[in-house]
Amino acid sequence: MKKFLCLALAAAVVLASCGNKKSNETEQITLSPIMEKALNDKSSKFYADFPSYPQQLSKLPIGVFDSGTGGLTVLEVLLNADMIDNISGKEGSDGVPDFAGEAFTYLADRANMPYGNYAAENKQDFFKELVVKDALFLVGDKYWTNPADKQKSGTMQPCKILVIACNTATAWGLEDVSNLLDLSGTGVKVIGVINAGVNALYNKLEAAEGADSVAVGVLATVGTIASNAYERTIREIGEANGYDGFIKVVNHPCAGFAEAVDQEKDFVNTALTAPREGYRGPVLGVGAENIKEGLLGIYNFDYSNGAVLREKVNGKYTQFQLNSAANYARFHLVTLLEKHKASGAQVPLKHIILGCTHYPFLLNTLNDAIEELRNYRDKEGRLVYEGLIHPEFEFIDPAVFTALECYNTLREDNNLALNTTEGKFEGYISVPAYGLPSECLDSDGNLSYDFKYGREYATEDITTVFVPFSKRYLDEQTLQRIENMLPLSYEKIKQFIE
């Protein structure tokens, strides 16, 4: 863990543009319209009234937000973490959770997901604004009690620190949120998952392996990969710590993977038994991101219970649609490995960073698939991926290092709660605002794809609102998945669904 502390320090230097700036540097900050309104426009719906922010931060909750329920994998680590002696502050378990007594507020911006598609639709400015709005909600003190409310009527505590539990939001919005909080004068800081994931990577690698000796994969959303945030951060922190030229990075954008985990019906619809119109996931084809018919044996898809929706004419597939999160996981993992193989590189993949907080939900599937691929032989008995998967291969979930950074930041700022009783939990989710024209919604009452990605930024329009978690907005499959894999988070959520 000592190596982590050195790397974290280097990361702070390298990524200074994404950290909190000193007052004499603030004149260099360019304010986006939403930031300008939050700080200075008292007539705006987004004015934050930071001068009235609570002076005592320690008793306020920790705010965690994501595009959906994937960020609960980060919350679970925060709830379960025991990496520090709470008395001395030194590394090492003391049998007491590091965040014992802390209150948490979780926000799932599900109405506006998939976040990864905004860059593909050339809506980067609008997306950055969405991330700032998420942050503004968590540093605010009011929420909508139901979507029909014209004004926020519920009261809540603002947060003392924000954790962006979403890689895409971190890639595109961390700098704006960090700048906004720095200018707010509140002392509230923000933690992002990308630099935490890269620090986790370097903590696991050993310099003794030699230059160019390993490859590292990054599985992330289309938007995160488009930002180049992971590869850039891997290179920058690596160069700062003597790893220049040490690592080959293999990036892969996982279209539909996060959405499948959250049961978005454009990508997964378990009620269907045949291919449908409006499917937005991967399809059969010859492009780099397409499903290859010749690789169907390697993907090893589950075909039971409609997990693949397919149609054949004269013995040839005319339609082939993935319809389960596990099949998305298998497809994207194989595609990343195929890219690595096609590059001609002779170095093995030692790690794959799970660059989306939704992906750890499928970690068992991904681990099973790695072992299958390691041992997969062609018809001649040859190992197809021989030498391309390191004997000590491991997936990296950035959540652990995110929790460690959050704890250290709170401790350094004297903002730990230090309570002996269990802290309060509040959960919120975004839903379409009441009164939107019917053409803005799909058949399930969610924002239609065209409306969602056609909105303009820098307006006062309220198209989604944040309401408390309820069973109405969290489907049974999602709740079952949370209960099975994230028991501590599920215990917190239970109060909203019973």
C-alpha positions in Angstrom: 0.0 0.0 0.0 3.0 2.3 0.4 3.4 2.3 -3.4 -0.2 3.6 -3.6 0.6 6.6 -1.5 3.5 7.6 -3.8 1.3 7.1 -6.9 -1.6 9.0 -5.4 0.8 11.9 -4.8 1.9 11.8 -8.4 -1.7 11.6 -9.6 -2.5 14.7 -7.6 0.3 16.5 -9.4 -0.4 15.1 -12.9 -4.1 15.6 -12.6 -4.0 19.0 -11.0 -6.4 20.4 -13.6 -9.0 18.1 -12.1 -8.3 18.9 -8.5 -9.4 21.8 -6.2 -7.5 24.9 -7.2 -6.0 27.5 -4.9 -7.7 30.9 -4.9 -4.9 32.6 -6.9 -5.6 30.2 -9.8 -9.3 30.6 -10.0 -9.2 33.4 -12.5 -8.1 30.8 -15.0 -11.3 28.9 -14.6 -13.8 29.2 -17.5 -17.4 28.9 -16.1 -19.9 26.9 -18.1 -23.5 28.4 -18.2 -24.7 26.1 -15.4 -21.7 26.9 -13.2 -22.3 30.6 -13.7 -25.9 30.2 -12.7 -25.1 28.1 -9.7 -22.6 30.6 -8.4 -24.0 34.0 -9.4 -27.5 34.1 -10.8 -30.0 34.3 -7.9 -32.9 34.3 -10.4 -31.9 30.9 -11.9 -33.5 27.6 -10.9 -29.9 26.3 -10.5 -28.6 29.0 -8.1 -27.0 27.1 -5.2 -26.8 29.8 -2.4 -23.4 28.5 -1.4 -22.9 31.4 1.1 -25.5 29.8 3.3 -23.8 26.4 3.2 -23.4 24.7 6.7 -20.1 25.6 8.3 -19.8 22.3 10.1 -19.2 19.7 7.4 -18.4 16.6 9.5 -22.0 15.7 10.4 -23.2 16.0 6.8 -23.6 12.9 4.6 -21.2 11.5 1.9 -22.8 12.0 -1.5 -22.4 9.3 -4.2 -23.8 9.5 -7.7 -24.0 7.5 -10.9 -26.1 7.2 -14.0 -27.9 4.3 -12.4 -27.5 1.5 -9.9 -24.0 0.6 -10.9 -22.5 3.1 -8.5 -23.9 1.0 -5.7 -20.8 -1.2 -6.2 -18.8 1.8 -5.0 -21.3 2.4 -2.1 -20.9 -1.2 -1.1 -17.2 -0.8 -0.8 -17.6 2.4 1.2 -20.0 0.6 3.6 -17.7 -2.4 4.0 -14.3 -0.8 3.9 -11.9 -1.6 6.8 -8.5 -0.6 5.5 -7.6 2.0 8.1 -7.1 2.0 11.9 -9.8 4.5 12.8 -7.9 5.8 15.9 -4.4 6.2 14.5 -5.3 6.7 10.8 -2.6 4.2 9.8 -3.1 1.5 7.3 -4.5 -1.8 8.6 -7.8 -3.3 9.6 -9.1 -2.6 13.1 -12.3 -4.5 12.9 -14.4 -1.3 12.6 -15.7 -0.1 9.2 -13.7 2.9 8.1 -16.9 4.9 7.5 -18.7 3.7 10.6 -21.3 6.2 11.7 -21.2 8.1 8.3 -24.4 9.1 6.6 -24.8 8.6 2.9 -26.9 10.1 0.1 -27.0 8.1 -3.1 -28.3 9.5 -6.5 -29.0 7.4 -9.5 -29.5 9.6 -12.6 -31.3 6.8 -14.4 -33.7 8.9 -16.5 -30.7 10.4 -18.3 -28.7 7.2 -18.9 -26.9 5.8 -20.9 -24.3 8.5 -20.1 -21.9 6.9 -22.6 -24.0 7.9 -25.6 -23.8 11.7 -25.1 -20.4 11.9 -26.7 -21.5 9.7 -29.6 -24.4 12.0 -30.2 -22.1 15.1 -30.0 -23.8 16.3 -26.8 -20.7 16.6 -24.6 -21.6 20.1 -23.3 -25.1 19.0 -22.4 -23.6 15.9 -20.7 -21.1 18.0 -18.6 -24.1 20.1 -17.6 -25.9 16.9 -16.4 -23.0 15.9 -14.2 -22.9 19.4 -12.7 -26.7 19.2 -12.0 -26.1 15.8 -10.3 -23.5 17.5 -8.1 -25.8 20.5 -7.4 -28.6 18.2 -6.2 -26.3 16.6 -3.7 -25.0 19.9 -2.3 -28.6 21.1 -2.2 -31.1 20.8 0.6 -34.3 20.0 -1.3 -35.8 17.3 -3.5 -39.0 16.5 -5.3 -41.3 14.3 -3.3 -42.9 13.1 -6.5 -42.6 13.8 -10.3 -45.9 15.9 -10.3 -44.5 18.5 -8.0 -43.8 21.8 -9.6 -41.3 22.7 -6.9 -39.0 20.8 -4.6 -40.9 20.3 -1.3 -38.8 17.7 0.5 -35.9 18.7 2.7 -32.5 16.9 2.9 -29.0 17.5 4.2 -26.4 18.7 1.7 -23.3 16.6 1.4 -19.7 17.1 2.7 -17.9 15.3 -0.1 -19.0 13.9 -3.5 -18.0 10.6 -5.0 -18.6 10.4 -8.7 -19.2 6.7 -8.9 -19.3 6.7 -12.7 -16.4 6.6 -15.0 -18.1 8.4 -17.9 -19.2 11.2 -15.6 -15.7 11.4 -14.1 -14.1 11.6 -17.6 -16.2 14.4 -18.8 -17.5 16.2 -15.7 -15.0 15.9 -12.9 -13.1 19.1 -13.8 -16.3 21.2 -13.9 -17.6 19.8 -10.6 -14.2 20.3 -8.9 -13.9 23.9 -10.2 -17.5 24.7 -9.1 -16.9 23.3 -5.6 -13.6 25.1 -5.3 -15.3 28.4 -6.2 -18.2 27.7 -3.9 -16.2 28.3 -0.7 -17.9 25.4 1.0 -14.9 23.2 1.5 -16.7 20.3 -0.2 -14.5 18.2 -2.4 -15.1 15.6 -5.1 -13.5 12.2 -5.8 -13.6 10.5 -9.2 -13.1 6.8 -10.0 -10.7 7.0 -12.9 -7.5 8.1 -11.2 -8.4 5.7 -8.3 -8.6 2.9 -10.9 -5.2 3.8 -12.4 -3.6 4.0 -8.9 -5.0 0.5 -8.2 -3.4 -0.7 -11.5 0.0 0.6 -10.6 -0.3 -0.7 -7.1 -0.6 -4.2 -8.5 2.1 -4.0 -11.1 5.7 -4.7 -10.3 8.4 -2.6 -12.1 10.7 -5.7 -12.1 8.6 -7.2 -14.9 10.5 -5.0 -17.3 9.5 -2.6 -20.1 6.7 -3.6 -22.5 6.2 -6.8 -20.5 2.4 -6.6 -19.9 -0.7 -5.3 -21.5 -3.6 -3.7 -19.7 -7.2 -3.7 -21.0 -9.8 -1.1 -20.3 -13.5 -2.1 -20.6 -15.6 1.1 -20.3 -18.6 2.9 -21.9 -18.4 4.4 -25.3 -18.3 7.9 -23.8 -15.4 7.0 -21.4 -13.3 5.5 -24.1 -14.1 8.5 -26.4 -12.7 10.8 -23.7 -9.4 8.9 -23.7 -9.3 9.5 -19.9 -8.1 6.1 -18.9 -5.3 5.8 -21.4 -4.2 9.4 -20.8 -4.2 8.9 -17.1 -2.3 5.6 -17.3 0.4 7.2 -19.5 0.7 10.3 -17.3 0.9 8.6 -14.0 3.1 5.9 -15.5 5.6 8.5 -16.8 5.6 10.3 -13.5 6.6 7.0 -11.8 9.1 5.5 -14.2 6.8 3.2 -16.0 7.2 5.0 -19.4 6.8 2.4 -22.2 6.1 -0.3 -19.7 2.4 -0.9 -20.6 0.5 -1.6 -23.7 -3.1 -0.3 -23.3 -6.0 -2.1 -25.1 -9.2 0.0 -25.0 -12.7 -1.3 -25.8 -16.0 0.7 -25.7 -18.7 -1.6 -24.3 -21.8 -0.4 -26.1 -24.9 -1.5 -24.1 -23.1 -3.3 -21.3 -24.0 -0.9 -18.5 -27.5 -0.4 -20.0 -28.0 -4.2 -19.9 -27.1 -4.3 -16.3 -29.7 -1.7 -15.5 -32.2 -3.5 -17.7 -32.6 -0.6 -20.2 -35.2 -1.9 -22.7 -33.4 -0.6 -25.8 -30.7 -3.1 -24.9 -32.3 -5.9 -22.9 -36.0 -6.9 -22.7 -36.6 -10.1 -20.8 -40.3 -10.1 -21.8 -39.4 -10.8 -25.4 -38.8 -14.1 -27.2 -38.0 -12.8 -30.7 -35.9 -10.0 -32.3 -37.5 -6.6 -32.1 -37.3 -3.1 -33.6 -35.5 -0.5 -31.6 -32.7 -2.7 -30.4 -29.5 -0.6 -29.9 -27.0 -3.3 -28.8 -24.3 -5.0 -30.8 -25.3 -6.8 -34.0 -23.8 -9.3 -36.4 -21.3 -7.8 -38.8 -17.6 -7.5 -39.8 -16.7 -4.2 -38.0 -14.4 -4.1 -35.0 -17.3 -3.6 -32.6 -19.7 -6.2 -34.2 -20.6 -9.7 -33.2 -18.7 -12.1 -35.4 -20.6 -15.3 -36.5 -17.2 -17.1 -36.7 -16.6 -16.3 -33.0 -20.0 -17.6 -31.6 -18.3 -20.7 -30.2 -15.7 -18.5 -28.4 -18.3 -16.1 -27.0 -20.1 -19.1 -25.4 -23.3 -17.2 -25.1 -26.2 -18.4 -23.0 -29.1 -19.0 -25.4 -31.7 -20.1 -22.8 -34.7 -18.1 -21.7 -34.4 -15.6 -24.5 -30.9 -14.5 -23.5 -30.2 -14.2 -27.3 -33.0 -13.2 -29.7 -32.2 -14.6 -33.1 -33.7 -15.3 -36.5 -32.5 -17.5 -39.3 -33.5 -17.6 -43.0 -32.2 -20.4 -45.2 -29.7 -21.4 -42.5 -28.2 -17.9 -42.1 -28.8 -15.4 -39.3 -30.8 -12.4 -40.3 -31.1 -11.1 -36.8 -29.0 -11.7 -33.7 -29.6 -9.6 -30.6 -28.1 -9.9 -27.1 -30.7 -10.0 -24.4 -28.9 -10.5 -21.1 -26.2 -8.6 -19.2 -24.1 -11.8 -19.0 -24.0 -12.1 -22.8 -23.0 -8.5 -23.2 -20.1 -9.2 -20.7 -18.9 -12.2 -22.7 -19.1 -10.4 -26.0 -17.2 -7.3 -24.9 -14.5 -9.3 -23.1 -13.9 -11.5 -26.2 -13.9 -8.4 -28.5 -11.2 -6.8 -26.3 -9.1 -9.9 -26.4 -9.5 -10.2 -30.2 -8.3 -6.6 -30.6 -5.2 -7.4 -28.5 -4.6 -10.5 -30.6 -5.1 -8.6 -33.9 -2.6 -6.0 -32.9 0.2 -8.6 -33.1 1.4 -7.8 -29.6 3.2 -10.6 -27.9 2.7 -9.4 -24.3 0.0 -10.9 -22.2 -2.9 -9.1 -20.7 -2.3 -9.0 -17.0 -5.1 -6.8 -15.9 -8.4 -5.4 -17.3 -9.7 -2.3 -15.5 -13.5 -2.4 -15.1 -14.0 1.2 -16.2 -17.7 1.3 -15.4 -19.2 0.8 -12.0 -21.9 -1.4 -13.5 -19.4 -4.1 -14.7 -18.5 -5.6 -11.3 -22.1 -7.0 -11.2 -20.9 -9.4 -13.8 -17.5 -10.2 -12.3 -18.2 -13.9 -11.8 -19.2 -14.2 -15.5 -16.1 -12.3 -16.6 -13.8 -14.5 -14.5 -15.5 -17.6 -15.9 -15.0 -16.3 -19.4 -11.3 -15.5 -18.9 -10.7 -19.1 -17.8 -12.6 -20.4 -20.8 -10.6 -18.2 -23.2 -7.3 -19.2 -21.6 -8.1 -22.8 -22.4 -10.0 -22.4 -25.6 -8.7 -24.6 -28.5 -9.5 -24.5 -32.2 -10.4 -27.6 -34.3 -6.7 -28.4 -34.6 -6.2 -28.4 -30.8 -4.2 -25.1 -30.7 -4.8 -22.7 -27.9 -6.3 -19.7 -29.6 -5.1 -17.1 -27.1 -1.9 -18.8 -26.0 0.5 -16.2 -24.4 -2.1 -13.4 -24.5 -3.6 -13.9 -21.0 -1.1 -13.6 -18.1 -1.0 -16.5 -15.7 -1.7 -14.0 -12.8 -4.4 -12.2 -14.7 -6.8 -10.1 -12.5 -9.7 -7.7 -13.1 -9.3 -4.3 -11.4 -12.3 -2.7 -9.7 -11.5 1.0 -8.9 -14.0 1.1 -6.0 -11.5 0.1 -3.3 -9.1 2.9 -4.1 -12.0 5.3 -4.5 -13.0 4.5 -0.9 -9.5 4.9 0.3 -9.1 8.3 -1.3 -12.5 9.4 0.1 -11.5 8.4 3.6 -8.1 10.0 3.4 -9.6 13.3 2.1 -12.2 13.4 4.9 -9.6 12.6 7.6 -7.1 15.2 6.3 -9.9 17.8 6.3 -11.1 16.8 9.8 -14.5 16.0 8.3 -15.0 12.4 9.4 -18.3 12.0 11.3 -16.8 9.9 14.2 -20.3 8.8 15.2 -20.9 5.7 17.3 -24.4 5.2 15.9 -25.3 4.1 12.4 -25.6 7.0 9.9 -28.8 7.8 7.9 -29.1 6.7 4.3 -31.1 8.5 1.6 -31.5 7.3 -1.9 -32.8 9.3 -4.9 -33.4 8.5 -8.6 -34.1 10.7 -11.6 -37.4 10.3 -13.5 -39.0 12.3 -16.3 -40.6 15.5 -15.2 -44.4 15.6 -15.0 -46.1 17.2 -18.0 -43.6 16.5 -20.7 -45.3 16.2 -24.1 -46.1 12.6 -25.1 -43.7 12.7 -28.0 -40.8 13.2 -25.6 -41.6 9.8 -23.9 -41.4 6.2 -25.0 -44.1 3.5 -24.5 -42.8 2.9 -21.0 -43.0 6.5 -19.9 -39.2 7.1 -20.1 -37.5 9.8 -22.1 -37.4 8.8 -25.7 -34.0 8.3 -27.2 -34.4 11.2 -29.7 -35.6 13.6 -27.0 -33.0 12.5 -24.5 -30.0 13.1 -26.8 -31.6 16.0 -28.6 -31.8 18.4 -25.7 -29.8 21.6 -25.6 -27.7 22.8 -22.8 -27.6 26.3 -21.1 -31.4 26.4 -20.7 -33.7 26.6 -17.6 -35.7 23.6 -18.8 -36.4 20.9 -16.1 -36.9 17.7 -18.0 -36.0 15.3 -15.2 -36.5 15.5 -11.4 -34.9 13.7 -8.5 -37.3 11.7 -6.3 -36.8 9.2 -3.4 -36.1 5.6 -4.4 -39.2 3.5 -4.6 -40.3 0.1 -5.9 -42.0 2.0 -8.7 -38.7 3.0 -10.2 -36.5 0.0 -9.3 -37.6 -3.2 -11.2 -37.6 -6.6 -9.5 -34.6 -7.9 -11.4 -32.5 -5.0 -10.4 -33.5 -5.3 -6.8 -32.7 -9.0 -6.8 -29.3 -8.4 -8.3 -28.6 -5.8 -5.6 -29.8 -8.0 -2.8 -27.6 -10.9 -4.0 -24.4 -9.0 -4.8 -24.5 -5.9 -2.6 -26.1 -6.9 0.7 -25.1 -3.8 2.7 -26.4 -1.5 0.0 -29.6 -3.5 -0.2 -30.2 -3.2 3.5 -30.0 0.6 3.1 -32.4 0.5 0.1 -35.0 -1.8 1.8 -36.6 1.1 3.6 -37.7 2.6 0.3 -39.2 -0.6 -1.2 -41.1 -2.3 1.6 
